[in-house]
Amino acid sequence: LDECAMGSSNERSAFGVVRTPWDLARAPGGSGGGSAAAVASFQAPLALGTDTGGSIRQPASFTGSVGMKPTYGSVSRYGVIAMASSLDQVGPCARTVLDTAMLHEVIAGHAPMDSTPLNEPVGAYAARAGANPTSLKGLRVGVIKELGGGSGEGFQDRVIGSFTDSLRLLEEAGAEIVEVSLPSVREAISAYYLIMSSEVSSNLAKYDGVRYGLRVVPEDGPVTI
């Protein structure tokens, strides 16, 4: 993993380089690339990650696995080193939607040592995911108009093609595709970087390289003067 969730490729982690198991010349995404690569390569059936701005979802996409960032407050973050407290979420990574739903159902719920999670019953995610794997009838999928609906600026043609194909497959499986308007999404990236950067500087200030931090020793031993 990219330590402290700060990274999006796992290529320069202090813990070592991670590769996409399907193509060792490619990065698995980050910061949870190790979790996704372990699942995709059958080294583990299930894994966890933390997602602030895509650190579960991006590696899952890069490795062909399934990853989800849960709704804020549905999973406890107790014991996790915070990157950006108002954005971080612990979430599941697995090889199928059903496995991901089952893992989420296990980790979700109220936690007495964490004031963040909602004290509400955990939903029947696994039952919903496995109810009828061949039909999505009754499911409504919102496509955000301001993101271009799969044809906006800033997307590569192959990405747009994959997105459009996914909508077609959803429709063929019985899902209803609806366009929704979310004007504030245009400011999302700017707001994200402002909030994330300020919270990171506060949460990780203790890793100042004096009391905590990575100690790098040359392979031939420490340098003496």
FIKOLZA-1660 file (N, C-alpha, C; in steps of 0.1 Angstrom, whole numbers, plus 5000, padded with zeros to 4 digits):
% residues 225
   i   px   py   pz ch aa at
   1 5008 4988 5000  A  L  N
   1 5000 5000 5000  A  L CA
   1 5009 5012 5000  A  L  C
   2 5003 5023 4996  A  D  N
   2 5010 5036 4997  A  D CA
   2 5007 5041 5011  A  D  C
   3 5017 5042 5019  A  E  N
   3 5015 5045 5033  A  E CA
   3 5007 5058 5036  A  E  C
   4 4999 5058 5046  A  C  N
   4 4990 5069 5050  A  C CA
   4 4980 5072 5039  A  C  C
   5 4978 5063 5030  A  A  N
   5 4968 5064 5019  A  A CA
   5 4972 5075 5009  A  A  C
   6 4985 5080 5009  A  M  N
   6 4989 5091 5000  A  M CA
   6 4996 5085 4988  A  M  C
   7 4988 5082 4978  A  G  N
   7 4994 5077 4965  A  G CA
   7 4983 5072 4957  A  G  C
   8 4986 5070 4944  A  S  N
   8 4975 5064 4935  A  S CA
   8 4981 5054 4926  A  S  C
   9 4993 5048 4929  A  S  N
   9 4999 5039 4919  A  S CA
   9 5006 5027 4926  A  S  C
  10 5010 5029 4939  A  N  N
  10 5018 5018 4946  A  N CA
  10 5031 5015 4939  A  N  C
  11 5036 5024 4932  A  E  N
  11 5049 5022 4925  A  E CA
  11 5061 5027 4933  A  E  C
  12 5058 5036 4943  A  R  N
  12 5069 5041 4951  A  R CA
  12 5067 5040 4966  A  R  C
  13 5060 5030 4970  A  S  N
  13 5057 5028 4984  A  S CA
  13 5069 5023 4991  A  S  C
  14 5070 5028 5003  A  A  N
  14 5082 5023 5012  A  A CA
  14 5081 5008 5015  A  A  C
  15 5069 5002 5012  A  F  N
  15 5067 4988 5015  A  F CA
  15 5070 4980 5002  A  F  C
  16 5074 4986 4992  A  G  N
  16 5077 4978 4979  A  G CA
  16 5068 4981 4968  A  G  C
  17 5072 4978 4956  A  V  N
  17 5064 4981 4944  A  V CA
  17 5053 4970 4942  A  V  C
  18 5041 4974 4938  A  V  N
  18 5031 4965 4935  A  V CA
  18 5028 4965 4921  A  V  C
  19 5025 4953 4915  A  R  N
  19 5021 4953 4900  A  R CA
  19 5007 4947 4898  A  R  C
  20 5001 4951 4887  A  T  N
  20 4989 4945 4883  A  T CA
  20 4991 4930 4880  A  T  C
  21 4984 4920 4886  A  P  N
  21 4987 4906 4883  A  P CA
  21 4985 4902 4869  A  P  C
  22 4976 4909 4862  A  W  N
  22 4973 4906 4848  A  W CA
  22 4984 4911 4838  A  W  C
  23 4992 4921 4843  A  D  N
  23 5003 4926 4834  A  D CA
  23 5013 4933 4843  A  D  C
  24 5024 4926 4846  A  L  N
  24 5034 4931 4855  A  L CA
  24 5041 4943 4851  A  L  C
  25 5038 4948 4839  A  A  N
  25 5044 4961 4835  A  A CA
  25 5035 4973 4839  A  A  C
  26 5024 4970 4845  A  R  N
  26 5014 4981 4848  A  R CA
  26 5012 4982 4863  A  R  C
  27 5008 4994 4867  A  A  N
  27 5005 4997 4881  A  A CA
  27 4991 4992 4885  A  A  C
  28 4989 4988 4897  A  P  N
  28 4976 4984 4901  A  P CA
  28 4967 4995 4907  A  P  C
  29 4971 5007 4906  A  G  N
  29 4964 5018 4912  A  G CA
  29 4967 5019 4927  A  G  C
  30 4962 5029 4934  A  G  N
  30 4964 5030 4948  A  G CA
  30 4954 5039 4955  A  G  C
  31 4955 5040 4968  A  S  N
  31 4966 5035 4976  A  S CA
  31 4964 5021 4980  A  S  C
  32 4952 5015 4977  A  G  N
  32 4950 5001 4981  A  G CA
  32 4953 4991 4970  A  G  C
  33 4964 4994 4963  A  G  N
  33 4967 4985 4952  A  G CA
  33 4971 4971 4956  A  G  C
  34 4978 4970 4968  A  G  N
  34 4982 4957 4973  A  G CA
  34 4970 4948 4976  A  G  C
  35 4960 4954 4982  A  S  N
  35 4947 4947 4985  A  S CA
  35 4941 4942 4973  A  S  C
  36 4939 4950 4963  A  A  N
  36 4933 4946 4950  A  A CA
  36 4941 4936 4943  A  A  C
  37 4954 4938 4943  A  A  N
  37 4963 4928 4935  A  A CA
  37 4963 4915 4942  A  A  C
  38 4962 4914 4955  A  A  N
  38 4962 4902 4963  A  A CA
  38 4949 4894 4960  A  A  C
  39 4938 4902 4959  A  V  N
  39 4925 4895 4956  A  V CA
  39 4925 4890 4941  A  V  C
  40 4929 4899 4932  A  A  N
  40 4928 4896 4918  A  A CA
  40 4937 4884 4914  A  A  C
  41 4949 4882 4922  A  S  N
  41 4958 4871 4919  A  S CA
  41 4955 4859 4928  A  S  C
  42 4944 4859 4934  A  F  N
  42 4940 4847 4942  A  F CA
  42 4949 4844 4954  A  F  C
  43 4956 4855 4959  A  Q  N
  43 4964 4853 4971  A  Q CA
  43 4955 4855 4983  A  Q  C
  44 4944 4861 4982  A  A  N
  44 4934 4863 4992  A  A CA
  44 4920 4864 4987  A  A  C
  45 4910 4858 4993  A  P  N
  45 4897 4859 4988  A  P CA
  45 4890 4873 4990  A  P  C
  46 4894 4879 5001  A  L  N
  46 4888 4892 5005  A  L CA
  46 4899 4901 5010  A  L  C
  47 4897 4914 5009  A  A  N
  47 4907 4924 5015  A  A CA
  47 4899 4937 5018  A  A  C
  48 4906 4945 5026  A  L  N
  48 4901 4958 5030  A  L CA
  48 4910 4969 5024  A  L  C
  49 4904 4981 5023  A  G  N
  49 4912 4992 5019  A  G CA
  49 4905 5004 5025  A  G  C
  50 4912 5016 5024  A  T  N
  50 4906 5028 5028  A  T CA
  50 4905 5037 5016  A  T  C
  51 4894 5044 5015  A  D  N
  51 4891 5052 5003  A  D CA
  51 4888 5066 5007  A  D  C
  52 4896 5075 5002  A  T  N
  52 4894 5090 5004  A  T CA
  52 4889 5096 4992  A  T  C
  53 4897 5094 4981  A  G  N
  53 4893 5099 4968  A  G CA
  53 4894 5089 4957  A  G  C
  54 4893 5076 4961  A  G  N
  54 4893 5066 4951  A  G CA
  54 4902 5054 4954  A  G  C
  55 4908 5053 4966  A  S  N
  55 4919 5044 4969  A  S CA
  55 4914 5029 4970  A  S  C
  56 4901 5027 4970  A  I  N
  56 4896 5013 4969  A  I CA
  56 4891 5011 4954  A  I  C
  57 4883 5020 4950  A  R  N
  57 4877 5019 4937  A  R CA
  57 4886 5019 4925  A  R  C
  58 4897 5027 4925  A  Q  N
  58 4906 5028 4914  A  Q CA
  58 4914 5015 4913  A  Q  C
  59 4920 5010 4924  A  P  N
  59 4927 4997 4923  A  P CA
  59 4918 4985 4919  A  P  C
  60 4906 4985 4924  A  A  N
  60 4897 4975 4919  A  A CA
  60 4895 4975 4904  A  A  C
  61 4893 4988 4899  A  S  N
  61 4891 4989 4885  A  S CA
  61 4904 4985 4877  A  S  C
  62 4915 4988 4882  A  F  N
  62 4928 4985 4875  A  F CA
  62 4931 4970 4875  A  F  C
  63 4926 4963 4885  A  T  N
  63 4929 4949 4886  A  T CA
  63 4918 4939 4883  A  T  C
  64 4906 4945 4879  A  G  N
  64 4895 4936 4875  A  G CA
  64 4888 4930 4887  A  G  C
  65 4889 4936 4899  A  S  N
  65 4882 4931 4911  A  S CA
  65 4871 4941 4914  A  S  C
  66 4864 4939 4925  A  V  N
  66 4853 4947 4928  A  V CA
  66 4856 4954 4941  A  V  C
  67 4855 4967 4941  A  G  N
  67 4858 4975 4953  A  G CA
  67 4847 4986 4955  A  G  C
  68 4845 4989 4968  A  M  N
  68 4834 4999 4971  A  M CA
  68 4838 5008 4982  A  M  C
  69 4835 5021 4980  A  K  N
  69 4836 5030 4991  A  K CA
  69 4823 5032 4998  A  K  C
  70 4821 5027 5010  A  P  N
  70 4808 5027 5016  A  P CA
  70 4803 5041 5019  A  P  C
  71 4791 5043 5022  A  T  N
  71 4785 5056 5027  A  T CA
  71 4792 5060 5040  A  T  C
  72 4796 5073 5041  A  Y  N
  72 4803 5077 5052  A  Y CA
  72 4795 5074 5065  A  Y  C
  73 4801 5068 5075  A  G  N
  73 4795 5065 5087  A  G CA
  73 4789 5051 5088  A  G  C
  74 4790 5043 5077  A  S  N
  74 4785 5030 5078  A  S CA
  74 4795 5020 5083  A  S  C
  75 4808 5023 5083  A  V  N
  75 4818 5014 5088  A  V CA
  75 4828 5022 5097  A  V  C
  76 4831 5016 5108  A  S  N
  76 4840 5022 5118  A  S CA
  76 4854 5024 5112  A  S  C
  77 4861 5035 5115  A  R  N
  77 4875 5037 5111  A  R CA
  77 4884 5036 5123  A  R  C
  78 4879 5030 5134  A  Y  N
  78 4887 5029 5146  A  Y CA
  78 4899 5020 5143  A  Y  C
  79 4911 5025 5147  A  G  N
  79 4923 5018 5144  A  G CA
  79 4930 5021 5131  A  G  C
  80 4924 5029 5123  A  V  N
  80 4929 5033 5110  A  V CA
  80 4936 5047 5112  A  V  C
  81 4949 5048 5107  A  I  N
  81 4955 5061 5106  A  I CA
  81 4948 5070 5096  A  I  C
  82 4943 5081 5101  A  A  N
  82 4935 5089 5093  A  A CA
  82 4943 5097 5083  A  A  C
  83 4939 5098 5071  A  M  N
  83 4944 5107 5061  A  M CA
  83 4936 5120 5061  A  M  C
  84 4923 5119 5058  A  A  N
  84 4914 5130 5058  A  A CA
  84 4901 5126 5065  A  A  C
  85 4900 5130 5077  A  S  N
  85 4889 5124 5086  A  S CA
  85 4875 5125 5080  A  S  C
  86 4872 5136 5073  A  S  N
  86 4859 5138 5068  A  S CA
  86 4856 5131 5055  A  S  C
  87 4866 5124 5050  A  L  N
  87 4865 5118 5037  A  L CA
  87 4868 5103 5037  A  L  C
  88 4877 5099 5046  A  D  N
  88 4881 5085 5047  A  D CA
  88 4870 5075 5050  A  D  C
  89 4870 5064 5043  A  Q  N
  89 4861 5053 5046  A  Q CA
  89 4868 5039 5044  A  Q  C
  90 4866 5030 5053  A  V  N
  90 4871 5016 5052  A  V CA
  90 4861 5009 5043  A  V  C
  91 4866 5001 5034  A  G  N
  91 4856 4994 5025  A  G CA
  91 4862 4981 5020  A  G  C
  92 4853 4973 5014  A  P  N
  92 4857 4959 5010  A  P CA
  92 4862 4959 4996  A  P  C
  93 4870 4948 4993  A  C  N
  93 4875 4945 4980  A  C CA
  93 4874 4930 4978  A  C  C
  94 4868 4925 4967  A  A  N
  94 4867 4911 4965  A  A CA
  94 4866 4908 4950  A  A  C
  95 4864 4896 4946  A  R  N
  95 4864 4892 4932  A  R CA
  95 4850 4893 4926  A  R  C
  96 4840 4893 4934  A  T  N
  96 4826 4894 4929  A  T CA
  96 4818 4904 4937  A  T  C
  97 4807 4908 4931  A  V  N
  97 4798 4918 4938  A  V CA
  97 4792 4911 4951  A  V  C
  98 4789 4898 4950  A  L  N
  98 4783 4892 4962  A  L CA
  98 4793 4891 4973  A  L  C
  99 4806 4887 4970  A  D  N
  99 4816 4886 4980  A  D CA
  99 4818 4900 4987  A  D  C
 100 4818 4910 4978  A  T  N
 100 4820 4924 4983  A  T CA
 100 4809 4928 4993  A  T  C
 101 4797 4924 4989  A  A  N
 101 4785 4927 4997  A  A CA
 101 4786 4920 5010  A  A  C
 102 4790 4907 5010  A  M  N
 102 4791 4899 5022  A  M CA
 102 4801 4905 5032  A  M  C
 103 4813 4909 5026  A  L  N
 103 4823 4915 5035  A  L CA
 103 4818 4928 5041  A  L  C
 104 4812 4936 5032  A  H  N
 104 4807 4949 5038  A  H CA
 104 4796 4947 5049  A  H  C
 105 4788 4937 5047  A  E  N
 105 4778 4934 5058  A  E CA
 105 4785 4930 5071  A  E  C
 106 4796 4924 5070  A  V  N
 106 4804 4920 5082  A  V CA
 106 4810 4932 5089  A  V  C
 107 4816 4941 5082  A  I  N
 107 4824 4952 5088  A  I CA
 107 4815 4964 5091  A  I  C
 108 4803 4965 5085  A  A  N
 108 4795 4976 5088  A  A CA
 108 4788 4976 5101  A  A  C
 109 4783 4987 5106  A  G  N
 109 4776 4988 5118  A  G CA
 109 4782 4996 5129  A  G  C
 110 4775 4998 5139  A  H  N
 110 4779 5007 5150  A  H CA
 110 4791 5001 5157  A  H  C
 111 4800 5010 5162  A  A  N
 111 4812 5006 5169  A  A CA
 111 4813 5015 5181  A  A  C
 112 4814 5009 5193  A  P  N
 112 4814 5017 5206  A  P CA
 112 4826 5026 5207  A  P  C
 113 4837 5022 5201  A  M  N
 113 4850 5030 5202  A  M CA
 113 4851 5041 5191  A  M  C
 114 4841 5043 5183  A  D  N
 114 4841 5052 5172  A  D CA
 114 4828 5060 5172  A  D  C
 115 4829 5073 5172  A  S  N
 115 4817 5081 5173  A  S CA
 115 4811 5084 5159  A  S  C
 116 4818 5080 5148  A  T  N
 116 4814 5082 5135  A  T CA
 116 4803 5073 5130  A  T  C
 117 4804 5060 5131  A  P  N
 117 4793 5051 5125  A  P CA
 117 4779 5054 5131  A  P  C
 118 4770 5053 5122  A  L  N
 118 4756 5054 5125  A  L CA
 118 4751 5042 5133  A  L  C
 119 4743 5045 5143  A  N  N
 119 4738 5034 5152  A  N CA
 119 4725 5029 5145  A  N  C
 120 4726 5023 5134  A  E  N
 120 4714 5019 5126  A  E CA
 120 4716 5004 5122  A  E  C
 121 4706 4996 5120  A  P  N
 121 4707 4982 5116  A  P CA
 121 4715 4981 5103  A  P  C
 122 4723 4971 5102  A  V  N
 122 4731 4969 5089  A  V CA
 122 4721 4963 5079  A  V  C
 123 4722 4969 5067  A  G  N
 123 4713 4964 5056  A  G CA
 123 4717 4950 5051  A  G  C
 124 4707 4944 5045  A  A  N
 124 4709 4930 5039  A  A CA
 124 4716 4931 5026  A  A  C
 125 4728 4935 5026  A  Y  N
 125 4736 4938 5013  A  Y CA
 125 4738 4925 5005  A  Y  C
 126 4741 4914 5012  A  A  N
 126 4744 4901 5005  A  A CA
 126 4731 4896 4999  A  A  C
 127 4720 4897 5006  A  A  N
 127 4708 4891 5001  A  A CA
 127 4704 4899 4989  A  A  C
 128 4706 4912 4989  A  R  N
 128 4702 4920 4977  A  R CA
 128 4711 4917 4965  A  R  C
 129 4724 4916 4968  A  A  N
 129 4734 4913 4957  A  A CA
 129 4732 4899 4951  A  A  C
 130 4728 4889 4959  A  G  N
 130 4726 4876 4954  A  G CA
 130 4712 4872 4951  A  G  C
 131 4703 4881 4952  A  A  N
 131 4689 4878 4950  A  A CA
 131 4686 4872 4937  A  A  C
 132 4690 4878 4926  A  N  N
 132 4689 4873 4913  A  N CA
 132 4700 4878 4904  A  N  C
 133 4711 4870 4903  A  P  N
 133 4723 4875 4897  A  P CA
 133 4721 4878 4882  A  P  C
 134 4710 4873 4876  A  T  N
 134 4708 4875 4862  A  T CA
 134 4699 4886 4858  A  T  C
 135 4693 4893 4868  A  S  N
 135 4684 4903 4866  A  S CA
 135 4686 4915 4875  A  S  C
 136 4686 4927 4870  A  L  N
 136 4687 4939 4878  A  L CA
 136 4674 4947 4877  A  L  C
 137 4663 4941 4874  A  K  N
 137 4650 4947 4873  A  K CA
 137 4646 4954 4886  A  K  C
 138 4642 4966 4885  A  G  N
 138 4639 4974 4897  A  G CA
 138 4650 4983 4902  A  G  C
 139 4662 4981 4896  A  L  N
 139 4673 4989 4900  A  L CA
 139 4674 5002 4892  A  L  C
 140 4675 5014 4898  A  R  N
 140 4677 5026 4891  A  R CA
 140 4691 5031 4892  A  R  C
 141 4698 5034 4881  A  V  N
 141 4712 5038 4881  A  V CA
 141 4712 5053 4876  A  V  C
 142 4717 5062 4884  A  G  N
 142 4718 5076 4880  A  G CA
 142 4731 5079 4873  A  G  C
 143 4730 5086 4862  A  V  N
 143 4742 5090 4855  A  V CA
 143 4742 5105 4856  A  V  C
 144 4753 5111 4862  A  I  N
 144 4754 5125 4864  A  I CA
 144 4756 5133 4851  A  I  C
 145 4747 5142 4849  A  K  N
 145 4747 5150 4836  A  K CA
 145 4759 5158 4835  A  K  C
 146 4764 5164 4846  A  E  N
 146 4775 5173 4846  A  E CA
 146 4788 5166 4843  A  E  C
 147 4789 5153 4845  A  L  N
 147 4801 5146 4842  A  L CA
 147 4801 5141 4827  A  L  C
 148 4791 5145 4820  A  G  N
 148 4791 5143 4805  A  G CA
 148 4783 5130 4801  A  G  C
 149 4779 5122 4811  A  G  N
 149 4771 5110 4808  A  G CA
 149 4779 5101 4799  A  G  C
 150 4792 5101 4801  A  G  N
 150 4801 5091 4794  A  G CA
 150 4806 5098 4781  A  G  C
 151 4804 5110 4779  A  S  N
 151 4809 5117 4767  A  S CA
 151 4815 5131 4770  A  S  C
 152 4818 5133 4782  A  G  N
 152 4823 5146 4786  A  G CA
 152 4838 5148 4783  A  G  C
 153 4843 5160 4785  A  E  N
 153 4857 5163 4783  A  E CA
 153 4865 5157 4794  A  E  C
 154 4878 5154 4790  A  G  N
 154 4887 5149 4800  A  G CA
 154 4887 5134 4801  A  G  C
 155 4879 5127 4793  A  F  N
 155 4879 5112 4793  A  F CA
 155 4885 5107 4780  A  F  C
 156 4893 5096 4781  A  Q  N
 156 4899 5090 4769  A  Q CA
 156 4887 5082 4762  A  Q  C
 157 4889 5081 4749  A  D  N
 157 4878 5074 4741  A  D CA
 157 4876 5060 4747  A  D  C
 158 4886 5053 4750  A  R  N
 158 4884 5039 4755  A  R CA
 158 4876 5039 4768  A  R  C
 159 4879 5049 4777  A  V  N
 159 4872 5050 4790  A  V CA
 159 4857 5053 4787  A  V  C
 160 4854 5062 4778  A  I  N
 160 4841 5065 4775  A  I CA
 160 4834 5053 4769  A  I  C
 161 4841 5046 4760  A  G  N
 161 4835 5034 4755  A  G CA
 161 4831 5023 4765  A  G  C
 162 4840 5021 4775  A  S  N
 162 4838 5011 4785  A  S CA
 162 4826 5016 4794  A  S  C
 163 4825 5029 4797  A  F  N
 163 4814 5034 4805  A  F CA
 163 4801 5032 4797  A  F  C
 164 4801 5035 4785  A  T  N
 164 4788 5034 4777  A  T CA
 164 4784 5019 4776  A  T  C
 165 4794 5010 4774  A  D  N
 165 4791 4996 4774  A  D CA
 165 4785 4991 4787  A  D  C
 166 4791 4996 4798  A  S  N
 166 4785 4992 4811  A  S CA
 166 4771 4996 4813  A  S  C
 167 4767 5008 4808  A  L  N
 167 4753 5013 4809  A  L CA
 167 4744 5004 4800  A  L  C
 168 4749 5000 4789  A  R  N
 168 4742 4991 4780  A  R CA
 168 4739 4977 4787  A  R  C
 169 4750 4972 4793  A  L  N
 169 4748 4959 4800  A  L CA
 169 4739 4960 4811  A  L  C
 170 4739 4971 4818  A  L  N
 170 4729 4973 4829  A  L CA
 170 4715 4973 4824  A  L  C
 171 4713 4980 4813  A  E  N
 171 4700 4981 4807  A  E CA
 171 4695 4967 4803  A  E  C
 172 4704 4960 4797  A  E  N
 172 4700 4947 4792  A  E CA
 172 4697 4937 4803  A  E  C
 173 4703 4940 4815  A  A  N
 173 4700 4932 4827  A  A CA
 173 4687 4936 4834  A  A  C
 174 4681 4947 4829  A  G  N
 174 4668 4951 4835  A  G CA
 174 4669 4964 4843  A  G  C
 175 4680 4970 4844  A  A  N
 175 4682 4982 4852  A  A CA
 175 4676 4994 4844  A  A  C
 176 4672 5004 4852  A  E  N
 176 4667 5017 4845  A  E CA
 176 4678 5027 4847  A  E  C
 177 4682 5033 4836  A  I  N
 177 4692 5043 4836  A  I CA
 177 4686 5057 4835  A  I  C
 178 4688 5065 4845  A  V  N
 178 4682 5079 4845  A  V CA
 178 4693 5089 4846  A  V  C
 179 4691 5100 4840  A  E  N
 179 4701 5111 4841  A  E CA
 179 4697 5120 4852  A  E  C
 180 4707 5123 4860  A  V  N
 180 4704 5132 4872  A  V CA
 180 4714 5144 4871  A  V  C
 181 4709 5155 4877  A  S  N
 181 4717 5168 4876  A  S CA
 181 4723 5170 4890  A  S  C
 182 4736 5172 4890  A  L  N
 182 4743 5175 4903  A  L CA
 182 4753 5187 4900  A  L  C
 183 4748 5199 4899  A  P  N
 183 4757 5210 4895  A  P CA
 183 4769 5212 4903  A  P  C
 184 4768 5209 4916  A  S  N
 184 4780 5211 4925  A  S CA
 184 4791 5202 4922  A  S  C
 185 4789 5192 4914  A  V  N
 185 4800 5182 4911  A  V CA
 185 4811 5189 4904  A  V  C
 186 4808 5200 4897  A  R  N
 186 4819 5207 4890  A  R CA
 186 4829 5213 4899  A  R  C
 187 4825 5215 4912  A  E  N
 187 4834 5221 4922  A  E CA
 187 4840 5210 4931  A  E  C
 188 4837 5197 4928  A  A  N
 188 4841 5186 4937  A  A CA
 188 4856 5185 4938  A  A  C
 189 4863 5185 4927  A  I  N
 189 4877 5183 4928  A  I CA
 189 4884 5194 4935  A  I  C
 190 4880 5206 4933  A  S  N
 190 4886 5218 4940  A  S CA
 190 4883 5217 4955  A  S  C
 191 4871 5213 4958  A  A  N
 191 4867 5212 4972  A  A CA
 191 4875 5200 4979  A  A  C
 192 4876 5189 4971  A  Y  N
 192 4883 5178 4976  A  Y CA
 192 4897 5181 4980  A  Y  C
 193 4904 5187 4971  A  Y  N
 193 4919 5190 4974  A  Y CA
 193 4921 5200 4985  A  Y  C
 194 4911 5209 4986  A  L  N
 194 4912 5219 4997  A  L CA
 194 4910 5212 5011  A  L  C
 195 4899 5204 5012  A  I  N
 195 4896 5197 5024  A  I CA
 195 4907 5186 5027  A  I  C
 196 4910 5178 5017  A  M  N
 196 4920 5167 5019  A  M CA
 196 4933 5172 5024  A  M  C
 197 4938 5183 5017  A  S  N
 197 4952 5188 5020  A  S CA
 197 4952 5193 5034  A  S  C
 198 4942 5201 5038  A  S  N
 198 4942 5207 5052  A  S CA
 198 4941 5196 5062  A  S  C
 199 4933 5186 5060  A  E  N
 199 4931 5175 5070  A  E CA
 199 4943 5166 5071  A  E  C
 200 4950 5164 5059  A  V  N
 200 4962 5156 5059  A  V CA
 200 4973 5163 5068  A  V  C
 201 4974 5176 5066  A  S  N
 201 4985 5183 5073  A  S CA
 201 4983 5183 5088  A  S  C
 202 4970 5182 5092  A  S  N
 202 4967 5181 5106  A  S CA
 202 4969 5167 5111  A  S  C
 203 4963 5157 5104  A  N  N
 203 4963 5144 5109  A  N CA
 203 4977 5137 5109  A  N  C
 204 4985 5141 5100  A  L  N
 204 4998 5134 5098  A  L CA
 204 5010 5143 5102  A  L  C
 205 5007 5154 5110  A  A  N
 205 5018 5163 5114  A  A CA
 205 5028 5156 5123  A  A  C
 206 5023 5146 5130  A  K  N
 206 5032 5139 5140  A  K CA
 206 5043 5131 5133  A  K  C
 207 5040 5128 5120  A  Y  N
 207 5051 5120 5113  A  Y CA
 207 5061 5130 5107  A  Y  C
 208 5068 5136 5116  A  D  N
 208 5077 5147 5112  A  D CA
 208 5091 5143 5109  A  D  C
 209 5094 5130 5108  A  G  N
 209 5107 5126 5105  A  G CA
 209 5117 5126 5117  A  G  C
 210 5112 5131 5129  A  V  N
 210 5120 5131 5141  A  V CA
 210 5115 5121 5151  A  V  C
 211 5103 5122 5154  A  R  N
 211 5097 5112 5164  A  R CA
 211 5092 5099 5156  A  R  C
 212 5086 5102 5145  A  Y  N
 212 5081 5091 5136  A  Y CA
 212 5085 5093 5122  A  Y  C
 213 5086 5082 5115  A  G  N
 213 5089 5084 5101  A  G CA
 213 5098 5073 5096  A  G  C
 214 5100 5072 5083  A  L  N
 214 5107 5061 5076  A  L CA
 214 5122 5064 5078  A  L  C
 215 5129 5054 5083  A  R  N
 215 5144 5054 5085  A  R CA
 215 5150 5046 5073  A  R  C
 216 5157 5053 5065  A  V  N
 216 5163 5047 5053  A  V CA
 216 5178 5045 5056  A  V  C
 217 5183 5032 5055  A  V  N
 217 5197 5029 5057  A  V CA
 217 5202 5023 5044  A  V  C
 218 5213 5028 5039  A  P  N
 218 5219 5023 5027  A  P CA
 218 5222 5008 5028  A  P  C
 219 5222 5001 5017  A  E  N
 219 5224 4987 5017  A  E CA
 219 5238 4983 5022  A  E  C
 220 5248 4992 5021  A  D  N
 220 5261 4989 5026  A  D CA
 220 5263 4994 5040  A  D  C
 221 5252 4997 5047  A  G  N
 221 5254 5002 5061  A  G CA
 221 5253 5017 5062  A  G  C
 222 5251 5021 5075  A  P  N
 222 5250 5036 5077  A  P CA
 222 5263 5043 5074  A  P  C
 223 5261 5056 5070  A  V  N
 223 5273 5064 5066  A  V CA
 223 5279 5070 5079  A  V  C
 224 5292 5069 5081  A  T  N
 224 5299 5075 5092  A  T CA
 224 5307 5086 5088  A  T  C
 225 5308 5096 5096  A  I  N
 225 5316 5108 5092  A  I CA
 225 5327 5110 5103  A  I  C
% end
